[in-house]
């Protein structure tokens, strides 16, 4: 969105495609409330926050539920995301 604003200020025409409607501009950023997902980061360790890959995955899976047959791919994505984080 910032890049689009910069281009418009320079007189360029811009088309923004977003998964959300006008009230929720920002896509996934809108739903994340600006949150970031860290797993056992240096900042967490410095503050004495105990975290691990296993705790992060347990938290994600517990929150999501993933109790339906069609949850196979969302569950795989959760595992991959925690592995990456």
N, CA, C and O atoms as a GROMACS GRO file, in nm:
protein
  340
    1UNK      N    1   0.082  -0.119   0.000
    1UNK     CA    2   0.000   0.000   0.000
    1UNK      C    3   0.086   0.125   0.000
    1UNK      O    4   0.052   0.225  -0.063
    2UNK      N    5   0.197   0.119   0.070
    2UNK     CA    6   0.287   0.234   0.073
    2UNK      C    7   0.341   0.262  -0.066
    2UNK      O    8   0.346   0.377  -0.110
    3UNK      N    9   0.382   0.157  -0.136
    3UNK     CA   10   0.434   0.174  -0.272
    3UNK      C   11   0.327   0.234  -0.363
    3UNK      O   12   0.357   0.319  -0.447
    4UNK      N   13   0.203   0.189  -0.348
    4UNK     CA   14   0.094   0.243  -0.429
    4UNK      C   15   0.076   0.392  -0.401
    4UNK      O   16   0.057   0.470  -0.495
    5UNK      N   17   0.080   0.431  -0.276
    5UNK     CA   18   0.068   0.573  -0.240
    5UNK      C   19   0.181   0.655  -0.300
    5UNK      O   20   0.159   0.764  -0.352
    6UNK      N   21   0.302   0.602  -0.294
    6UNK     CA   22   0.417   0.671  -0.351
    6UNK      C   23   0.398   0.692  -0.502
    6UNK      O   24   0.427   0.800  -0.554
    7UNK      N   25   0.350   0.591  -0.570
    7UNK     CA   26   0.329   0.602  -0.715
    7UNK      C   27   0.219   0.702  -0.748
    7UNK      O   28   0.234   0.780  -0.842
    8UNK      N   29   0.110   0.701  -0.672
    8UNK     CA   30   0.001   0.796  -0.695
    8UNK      C   31   0.051   0.938  -0.674
    8UNK      O   32   0.017   1.028  -0.752
    9UNK      N   33   0.132   0.961  -0.571
    9UNK     CA   34   0.188   1.094  -0.546
    9UNK      C   35   0.275   1.141  -0.662
    9UNK      O   36   0.292   1.261  -0.683
   10UNK      N   37   0.330   1.048  -0.738
   10UNK     CA   38   0.414   1.081  -0.853
   10UNK      C   39   0.332   1.083  -0.984
   10UNK      O   40   0.388   1.089  -1.093
   11UNK      N   41   0.199   1.078  -0.969
   11UNK     CA   42   0.113   1.090  -1.085
   11UNK      C   43   0.084   0.961  -1.160
   11UNK      O   44   0.027   0.966  -1.269
   12UNK      N   45   0.123   0.850  -1.107
   12UNK     CA   46   0.100   0.721  -1.173
   12UNK      C   47  -0.039   0.668  -1.139
   12UNK      O   48  -0.095   0.703  -1.035
   13UNK      N   49  -0.092   0.586  -1.226
   13UNK     CA   50  -0.220   0.520  -1.203
   13UNK      C   51  -0.191   0.383  -1.142
   13UNK      O   52  -0.105   0.309  -1.190
   14UNK      N   53  -0.264   0.349  -1.034
   14UNK     CA   54  -0.237   0.226  -0.961
   14UNK      C   55  -0.367   0.149  -0.939
   14UNK      O   56  -0.471   0.208  -0.910
   15UNK      N   57  -0.360   0.018  -0.954
   15UNK     CA   58  -0.472  -0.069  -0.921
   15UNK      C   59  -0.430  -0.157  -0.804
   15UNK      O   60  -0.329  -0.227  -0.812
   16UNK      N   61  -0.507  -0.153  -0.696
   16UNK     CA   62  -0.478  -0.236  -0.579
   16UNK      C   63  -0.580  -0.349  -0.575
   16UNK      O   64  -0.701  -0.324  -0.574
   17UNK      N   65  -0.532  -0.471  -0.573
   17UNK     CA   66  -0.619  -0.589  -0.563
   17UNK      C   67  -0.600  -0.647  -0.424
   17UNK      O   68  -0.488  -0.681  -0.385
   18UNK      N   69  -0.708  -0.658  -0.350
   18UNK     CA   70  -0.701  -0.704  -0.212
   18UNK      C   71  -0.808  -0.809  -0.189
   18UNK      O   72  -0.913  -0.805  -0.252
   19UNK      N   73  -0.782  -0.903  -0.099
   19UNK     CA   74  -0.881  -1.006  -0.071
   19UNK      C   75  -0.997  -0.953   0.012
   19UNK      O   76  -1.102  -1.017   0.019
   20UNK      N   77  -0.981  -0.838   0.074
   20UNK     CA   78  -1.084  -0.783   0.161
   20UNK      C   79  -1.164  -0.673   0.091
   20UNK      O   80  -1.124  -0.625  -0.015
   21UNK      N   81  -1.276  -0.635   0.150
   21UNK     CA   82  -1.355  -0.526   0.096
   21UNK      C   83  -1.296  -0.391   0.138
   21UNK      O   84  -1.195  -0.387   0.209
   22UNK      N   85  -1.357  -0.281   0.096
   22UNK     CA   86  -1.303  -0.148   0.123
   22UNK      C   87  -1.289  -0.118   0.272
   22UNK      O   88  -1.199  -0.043   0.312
   23UNK      N   89  -1.375  -0.175   0.355
   23UNK     CA   90  -1.371  -0.148   0.499
   23UNK      C   91  -1.252  -0.215   0.566
   23UNK      O   92  -1.212  -0.175   0.676
   24UNK      N   93  -1.193  -0.315   0.501
   24UNK     CA   94  -1.084  -0.392   0.561
   24UNK      C   95  -0.958  -0.389   0.476
   24UNK      O   96  -0.888  -0.490   0.465
   25UNK      N   97  -0.928  -0.276   0.415
   25UNK     CA   98  -0.812  -0.267   0.326
   25UNK      C   99  -0.687  -0.310   0.401
   25UNK      O  100  -0.663  -0.267   0.514
   26UNK      N  101  -0.608  -0.394   0.339
   26UNK     CA  102  -0.484  -0.440   0.399
   26UNK      C  103  -0.468  -0.590   0.398
   26UNK      O  104  -0.363  -0.641   0.436
   27UNK      N  105  -0.571  -0.663   0.357
   27UNK     CA  106  -0.560  -0.809   0.347
   27UNK      C  107  -0.524  -0.874   0.478
   27UNK      O  108  -0.585  -0.846   0.582
   28UNK      N  109  -0.425  -0.962   0.475
   28UNK     CA  110  -0.384  -1.034   0.595
   28UNK      C  111  -0.332  -0.940   0.703
   28UNK      O  112  -0.345  -0.969   0.822
   29UNK      N  113  -0.273  -0.828   0.664
   29UNK     CA  114  -0.225  -0.732   0.764
   29UNK      C  115  -0.340  -0.677   0.847
   29UNK      O  116  -0.323  -0.649   0.966
   30UNK      N  117  -0.457  -0.660   0.786
   30UNK     CA  118  -0.574  -0.612   0.859
   30UNK      C  119  -0.609  -0.709   0.971
   30UNK      O  120  -0.635  -0.668   1.084
   31UNK      N  121  -0.609  -0.839   0.940
   31UNK     CA  122  -0.650  -0.939   1.037
   31UNK      C  123  -0.542  -0.967   1.141
   31UNK      O  124  -0.573  -1.016   1.250
   32UNK      N  125  -0.418  -0.938   1.111
   32UNK     CA  126  -0.311  -0.967   1.207
   32UNK      C  127  -0.300  -0.859   1.313
   32UNK      O  128  -0.229  -0.877   1.413
   33UNK      N  129  -0.368  -0.747   1.294
   33UNK     CA  130  -0.359  -0.634   1.387
   33UNK      C  131  -0.214  -0.590   1.406
   33UNK      O  132  -0.177  -0.539   1.512
   34UNK      N  133  -0.133  -0.610   1.303
   34UNK     CA  134   0.008  -0.571   1.311
   34UNK      C  135   0.092  -0.668   1.391
   34UNK      O  136   0.209  -0.640   1.418
   35UNK      N  137   0.036  -0.781   1.428
   35UNK     CA  138   0.110  -0.878   1.509
   35UNK      C  139   0.216  -0.951   1.430
   35UNK      O  140   0.206  -0.966   1.309
   36UNK      N  141   0.316  -0.996   1.500
   36UNK     CA  142   0.424  -1.075   1.440
   36UNK      C  143   0.433  -1.207   1.514
   36UNK      O  144   0.402  -1.215   1.633
   37UNK      N  145   0.474  -1.311   1.444
   37UNK     CA  146   0.481  -1.445   1.502
   37UNK      C  147   0.627  -1.486   1.514
   37UNK      O  148   0.693  -1.514   1.414
   38UNK      N  149   0.677  -1.489   1.635
   38UNK     CA  150   0.815  -1.529   1.661
   38UNK      C  151   0.815  -1.658   1.743
   38UNK      O  152   0.726  -1.681   1.825
   39UNK      N  153   0.915  -1.741   1.719
   39UNK     CA  154   0.931  -1.863   1.797
   39UNK      C  155   1.070  -1.862   1.858
   39UNK      O  156   1.170  -1.866   1.786
   40UNK      N  157   1.076  -1.858   1.990
   40UNK     CA  158   1.204  -1.862   2.063
   40UNK      C  159   1.304  -1.761   2.008
   40UNK      O  160   1.418  -1.795   1.977
   41UNK      N  161   1.260  -1.636   1.997
   41UNK     CA  162   1.345  -1.531   1.942
   41UNK      C  163   1.445  -1.480   2.047
   41UNK      O  164   1.424  -1.501   2.167
   42UNK      N  165   1.551  -1.414   2.003
   42UNK     CA  166   1.645  -1.356   2.099
   42UNK      C  167   1.576  -1.259   2.196
   42UNK      O  168   1.610  -1.254   2.314
   43UNK      N  169   1.480  -1.182   2.145
   43UNK     CA  170   1.407  -1.089   2.232
   43UNK      C  171   1.327  -1.161   2.339
   43UNK      O  172   1.323  -1.116   2.454
   44UNK      N  173   1.263  -1.271   2.303
   44UNK     CA  174   1.189  -1.349   2.402
   44UNK      C  175   1.284  -1.405   2.507
   44UNK      O  176   1.256  -1.399   2.626
   45UNK      N  177   1.395  -1.459   2.462
   45UNK     CA  178   1.492  -1.516   2.557
   45UNK      C  179   1.546  -1.408   2.650
   45UNK      O  180   1.563  -1.432   2.770
   46UNK      N  181   1.575  -1.290   2.595
   46UNK     CA  182   1.627  -1.180   2.677
   46UNK      C  183   1.527  -1.140   2.786
   46UNK      O  184   1.567  -1.102   2.895
   47UNK      N  185   1.398  -1.148   2.754
   47UNK     CA  186   1.294  -1.112   2.851
   47UNK      C  187   1.253  -1.228   2.940
   47UNK      O  188   1.163  -1.214   3.024
   48UNK      N  189   1.318  -1.343   2.924
   48UNK     CA  190   1.287  -1.459   3.007
   48UNK      C  191   1.161  -1.533   2.967
   48UNK      O  192   1.104  -1.608   3.046
   49UNK      N  193   1.116  -1.512   2.843
   49UNK     CA  194   0.997  -1.580   2.794
   49UNK      C  195   1.037  -1.716   2.739
   49UNK      O  196   1.117  -1.724   2.645
   50UNK      N  197   0.983  -1.821   2.797
   50UNK     CA  198   1.014  -1.957   2.753
   50UNK      C  199   0.928  -1.991   2.632
   50UNK      O  200   0.805  -1.987   2.639
   51UNK      N  201   0.993  -2.023   2.523
   51UNK     CA  202   0.921  -2.057   2.401
   51UNK      C  203   0.999  -2.164   2.326
   51UNK      O  204   1.119  -2.181   2.348
   52UNK      N  205   0.932  -2.234   2.238
   52UNK     CA  206   0.997  -2.337   2.158
   52UNK      C  207   0.909  -2.366   2.037
   52UNK      O  208   0.793  -2.325   2.031
   53UNK      N  209   0.966  -2.438   1.943
   53UNK     CA  210   0.890  -2.483   1.826
   53UNK      C  211   0.768  -2.563   1.872
   53UNK      O  212   0.657  -2.544   1.820
   54UNK      N  213   0.788  -2.652   1.968
   54UNK     CA  214   0.679  -2.738   2.015
   54UNK      C  215   0.568  -2.657   2.081
   54UNK      O  216   0.450  -2.683   2.056
   55UNK      N  217   0.604  -2.558   2.165
   55UNK     CA  218   0.502  -2.474   2.229
   55UNK      C  219   0.425  -2.392   2.127
   55UNK      O  220   0.303  -2.378   2.136
   56UNK      N  221   0.497  -2.337   2.030
   56UNK     CA  222   0.431  -2.256   1.927
   56UNK      C  223   0.332  -2.340   1.847
   56UNK      O  224   0.219  -2.297   1.822
   57UNK      N  225   0.374  -2.458   1.808
   57UNK     CA  226   0.285  -2.546   1.730
   57UNK      C  227   0.166  -2.590   1.814
   57UNK      O  228   0.053  -2.595   1.764
   58UNK      N  229   0.189  -2.623   1.940
   58UNK     CA  230   0.080  -2.662   2.030
   58UNK      C  231  -0.021  -2.549   2.043
   58UNK      O  232  -0.142  -2.573   2.041
   59UNK      N  233   0.028  -2.426   2.057
   59UNK     CA  234  -0.060  -2.310   2.070
   59UNK      C  235  -0.143  -2.291   1.943
   59UNK      O  236  -0.264  -2.270   1.948
   60UNK      N  237  -0.076  -2.299   1.827
   60UNK     CA  238  -0.145  -2.281   1.699
   60UNK      C  239  -0.251  -2.388   1.679
   60UNK      O  240  -0.367  -2.357   1.649
   61UNK      N  241  -0.212  -2.514   1.695
   61UNK     CA  242  -0.306  -2.623   1.671
   61UNK      C  243  -0.422  -2.620   1.770
   61UNK      O  244  -0.535  -2.651   1.734
   62UNK      N  245  -0.394  -2.583   1.896
   62UNK     CA  246  -0.499  -2.574   1.995
   62UNK      C  247  -0.598  -2.463   1.965
   62UNK      O  248  -0.718  -2.477   1.990
   63UNK      N  249  -0.548  -2.353   1.910
   63UNK     CA  250  -0.633  -2.240   1.876
   63UNK      C  251  -0.716  -2.268   1.751
   63UNK      O  252  -0.834  -2.234   1.745
   64UNK      N  253  -0.654  -2.330   1.652
   64UNK     CA  254  -0.721  -2.354   1.523
   64UNK      C  255  -0.823  -2.468   1.528
   64UNK      O  256  -0.923  -2.464   1.458
   65UNK      N  257  -0.798  -2.567   1.611
   65UNK     CA  258  -0.890  -2.680   1.618
   65UNK      C  259  -0.857  -2.791   1.521
   65UNK      O  260  -0.832  -2.904   1.562
   66UNK      N  261  -0.856  -2.761   1.392
   66UNK     CA  262  -0.823  -2.858   1.287
   66UNK      C  263  -0.883  -2.995   1.315
   66UNK      O  264  -0.810  -3.094   1.327
   67UNK      N  265  -1.014  -3.002   1.326
   67UNK     CA  266  -1.078  -3.128   1.360
   67UNK      C  267  -1.165  -3.184   1.246
   67UNK      O  268  -1.245  -3.275   1.267
   68UNK      N  269  -1.148  -3.128   1.126
   68UNK     CA  270  -1.226  -3.174   1.012
   68UNK      C  271  -1.134  -3.237   0.907
   68UNK      O  272  -1.015  -3.207   0.904
   69UNK      N  273  -1.189  -3.321   0.825
   69UNK     CA  274  -1.112  -3.384   0.717
   69UNK      C  275  -1.049  -3.279   0.627
   69UNK      O  276  -0.934  -3.294   0.584
   70UNK      N  277  -1.124  -3.174   0.597
   70UNK     CA  278  -1.074  -3.070   0.506
   70UNK      C  279  -0.967  -2.980   0.570
   70UNK      O  280  -0.918  -2.888   0.505
   71UNK      N  281  -0.932  -3.006   0.694
   71UNK     CA  282  -0.828  -2.928   0.761
   71UNK      C  283  -0.686  -2.979   0.733
   71UNK      O  284  -0.590  -2.928   0.790
   72UNK      N  285  -0.673  -3.079   0.647
   72UNK     CA  286  -0.539  -3.135   0.619
   72UNK      C  287  -0.441  -3.028   0.574
   72UNK      O  288  -0.333  -3.014   0.632
   73UNK      N  289  -0.476  -2.952   0.471
   73UNK     CA  290  -0.381  -2.853   0.417
   73UNK      C  291  -0.361  -2.734   0.511
   73UNK      O  292  -0.247  -2.689   0.525
   74UNK      N  293  -0.465  -2.682   0.576
   74UNK     CA  294  -0.438  -2.578   0.676
   74UNK      C  295  -0.344  -2.627   0.787
   74UNK      O  296  -0.260  -2.550   0.835
   75UNK      N  297  -0.358  -2.752   0.828
   75UNK     CA  298  -0.269  -2.808   0.930
   75UNK      C  299  -0.125  -2.815   0.877
   75UNK      O  300  -0.031  -2.782   0.949
   76UNK      N  301  -0.109  -2.857   0.752
   76UNK     CA  302   0.025  -2.863   0.692
   76UNK      C  303   0.086  -2.724   0.684
   76UNK      O  304   0.206  -2.706   0.709
   77UNK      N  305   0.004  -2.625   0.650
   77UNK     CA  306   0.052  -2.487   0.643
   77UNK      C  307   0.096  -2.439   0.781
   77UNK      O  308   0.199  -2.373   0.793
   78UNK      N  309   0.020  -2.471   0.884
   78UNK     CA  310   0.057  -2.432   1.021
   78UNK      C  311   0.192  -2.491   1.058
   78UNK      O  312   0.277  -2.422   1.115
   79UNK      N  313   0.213  -2.617   1.028
   79UNK     CA  314   0.342  -2.681   1.057
   79UNK      C  315   0.455  -2.609   0.982
   79UNK      O  316   0.559  -2.581   1.040
   80UNK      N  317   0.434  -2.581   0.854
   80UNK     CA  318   0.537  -2.515   0.774
   80UNK      C  319   0.566  -2.375   0.825
   80UNK      O  320   0.681  -2.332   0.828
   81UNK      N  321   0.461  -2.303   0.866
   81UNK     CA  322   0.479  -2.166   0.915
   81UNK      C  323   0.559  -2.165   1.044
   81UNK      O  324   0.651  -2.084   1.060
   82UNK      N  325   0.526  -2.254   1.136
   82UNK     CA  326   0.600  -2.261   1.262
   82UNK      C  327   0.744  -2.305   1.237
   82UNK      O  328   0.836  -2.254   1.301
   83UNK      N  329   0.765  -2.397   1.144
   83UNK     CA  330   0.901  -2.437   1.109
   83UNK      C  331   0.981  -2.318   1.058
   83UNK      O  332   1.099  -2.303   1.091
   84UNK      N  333   0.918  -2.234   0.978
   84UNK     CA  334   0.985  -2.117   0.921
   84UNK      C  335   1.011  -2.010   1.026
   84UNK      O  336   1.116  -1.945   1.024
   85UNK      N  337   0.916  -1.992   1.118
   85UNK     CA  338   0.927  -1.884   1.218
   85UNK      C  339   1.038  -1.915   1.316
   85UNK      O  340   1.063  -1.836   1.407
   0.00000   0.00000   0.00000
